[in-house]
């Protein structure tokens, strides 16, 4: 049961980036997003990815790959709409 909940959470958690992306696109501004926070998180997500890829733990592997995809989109939109 723990593994199932963990896997579901690993898949769902990165999808919470979607409202942030939509809000940035709608307002056409990302000035309220800290660049230090953004690139700090992005750096950590990227550094986590190799460990996730080689891991035998499917939950960690799913989380790492899905998270890097969605957070890369956040980085793209923050930089695109930065004033």
Rosetta blueprint (number, residue, H / E / L):
1 X L
2 X H
3 X H
4 X H
5 X H
6 X H
7 X H
8 X H
9 X H
10 X H
11 X H
12 X H
13 X H
14 X H
15 X H
16 X H
17 X H
18 X H
19 X H
20 X H
21 X H
22 X H
23 X H
24 X H
25 X H
26 X H
27 X H
28 X L
29 X L
30 X L
31 X L
32 X L
33 X L
34 X L
35 X H
36 X H
37 X H
38 X H
39 X H
40 X H
41 X H
42 X H
43 X H
44 X H
45 X H
46 X H
47 X H
48 X H
49 X H
50 X H
51 X H
52 X H
53 X H
54 X H
55 X L
56 X L
57 X L
58 X H
59 X H
60 X H
61 X H
62 X H
63 X H
64 X H
65 X H
66 X H
67 X H
68 X H
69 X H
70 X H
71 X H
72 X H
73 X H
74 X H
75 X H
76 X H
77 X H
78 X H
79 X H
80 X H
81 X L
82 X L
83 X L
